[in-house]
Amino acid sequence: MIDVEDALRAALVRPAGPSSDFDLNPGIRPPADKPLRPAAVLVPVWLRPEGAGLILTKRSSHLKHHPGQIAFPGGKVDPTDASPEAAALRESREEIGLDPSRVEILGTLPVHETVTGFAITPFVGLIRGPFTPVPEAGEVDEVFTVPLSHVLTPARFAIERRRWMGVWRRYYAVPHGPYYIWGATARILRGLADRAQA
């Protein structure tokens, strides 16, 4: 049986196409004169005795942007961040209490363009050993883990749609139990799942 770490390393070196919220919606594009804002997220894979898990957050329902949505730990790249990777690790410490020294970055996924105007660089990182998440008060309602095998199986993804700004928008979703994982998070995971299965 192939090791999770080896499988992820192999997936990350395979060719990958572009990733965006527009993949399923070619008629919807951001304004050409408005540059995308750089952001970064950590795709944290936790190696546990019971099996590898993906750590995700449920954003606070009181937030102005994306309230209650499932997301990777991460956010905007600040001017004080040395790099997008540094931003992803800083945000992970702030949002889930993950010490950057606990993370081994394996590589990056394609930059993902969002309909809300961000260019997100996802970093796949490994976490080993015990870890007790600490949700950021006011920002994160919950930190939870999904089996990695669930989100690396393309057949578990569905294409759904909802109305957004007066038009129907199609998006990927990969629900797990009570958690509705969709939008940019699901699209980034679908890209990783496709490469893991190649």
N, C-alpha and C positions, 0 to 999 in steps of 0.2 A: 504494500500500500504506500502510495507516494506521500511524503511528508508535506504538511501544510506550508511550511516555509519554502521548501523547494518548489511547490506548485505555484505559490505566489510569485516567487522570483522568475520562474519560467513564464508566467502570464505577463509579467511586466516588461519582458523583453520582446514580446510578440508585437507585430505592427498593430497600430490602433488608428482608427479614423477620428475625425473631429467629434466633439461632444457639445450639445447645446440643447436648450429648451425648444429650439426651432426645428430639431431633426424631424419631428412628427408634424410640424406646423410651418411648412415653407412659406406660407402667405403672411406670417407674422414675423416682423423683424423690428429691432430697436431702431430709433432714429439714427441715421448715418452720421449726423453731426454731434452726437453725444457719445464721448468715449466711455468704454466700459471701465468700471472701477475695479482695481485688483483686490482679490480676496483669496484666502487659502483655508483649506480644511484638512483635518487629519482623518484618515480612514483607519481607525484603530482596531487591529486584530489582536485579540487577547488569547494567548495560548494557555489553556486550562486543562487539568486532568480529564474533565468531562467532555472536552472537545473545544475546538477553536470557536470563539464568538466575536461578533462585530459589536463594538460599543457605539450606541447612538444616544441622542438626547431628544427629549420632548421639550420644545421651547415654551416659555411661559405664555399663558393665554392673555396676559396683560401687555405683551409687547406690541409695538406699533407695526413692526414688519414681521410677517410670517408667524403670527401668534398660534401657539398650539401645534405647530408642525414638527414632524420628525426631521432631525438634521444631524449632520456630523458636527463634532466640536470644531469651531473655526469662526472666521469672520473677516472683516476688512484688514488689509495690510496697512498698518500705520506707518507714518514717516519715520518713527523711531525703530521700526523692525529692520533688522539687518538683511532679511530676505523673506520671500513668501513662506519658506519652511519655518523660519523663526516665528512668523506670525501665527502659523498653524499650531506650533508648539506652545506659544504664549497663550493663545485662546484656549487650548486644551487644558492648560493649567488653571486658567481662570474659570472655565465653564464646568469642568468635571474633576478638578483637583489632581490632574495627572502631571507628575514631575517629568519634565523633558528628558531627564537622565534615564528614565525608565523606557524610553521609546527608541527603537531601532528603525530608522527610516529605510525601507526597502527600495523605494522609487516613487515615481510620480505617475499619475494618470493624465490623459489629455486635459488641457485647460477647458473648463466648461463655461459656456456663455449662457447667462440667464436672461429671462424675459424682463427681470427687474433691474438689469443694467450692470451686472457684475461679471467679471472674468475670474472664475474660481480655479485655483490650482489645487488638486487633491494629492495628498501625500499618504502613501500606504505605509503604516508603521506597525511593528510588532511590540507587544507588551508581554513580558513573562513574569510569572510568580503572582503572589497575592496583590490585589488592588481593591481598595475601597473607594468608590467614586464619591465625590462631594459636589453635589449640584450647586451652581452659582445662584445665590438667593436673588430672586427677582428676574432672573434671565432664563433659568432652566427649571422646569417643573419636575423632571425625572431623568435619570440616567438608567438605561437598560441595555441588555445584551440579547442579540439575535444569533442563532447558530450560523456560523459562516457558511455552512453547506446550503442553508436556505437561500441566501442572497447570491450564491455562486451557481445557482441552477436556473438557466434561462427560462425553462418551462414554467417557473413560478411567477414570472412577470406577466402582467396583463397591460394592454393599452386601453386606457379609459379616457373619458372626456368630460369637460365641464365648461360652462360659459365664463369667459374672462374678458372684461372690457367690451362686452356686447357681441363677442364672437365665440364660437366653439373652439376650445383648445384641447388637443390630444396630448396625453402624457403617459409615462410608464408608472406602474404601481406594483409593489411587491409586499402586500400586507403580511403581517405575522401576528397572530393572536389579536390582541386589542389594538395593535399599532398599525396605522395606515401609512406606510412608507411610500411616498409618491414624489412627483416633480423632479427637481434637480438631484435630490438624494438618490431616488430610484434610477434616474438616467445614468448617473455616475456608476452606480452599482451594476447596472445592466452592461455597461461597457466592460467592466472588470469581469463579469460573469462570462461574457462572450469570449474574452481572451483566455480565461481559465479553462474553457471547454475546447479551445482550438487544438 
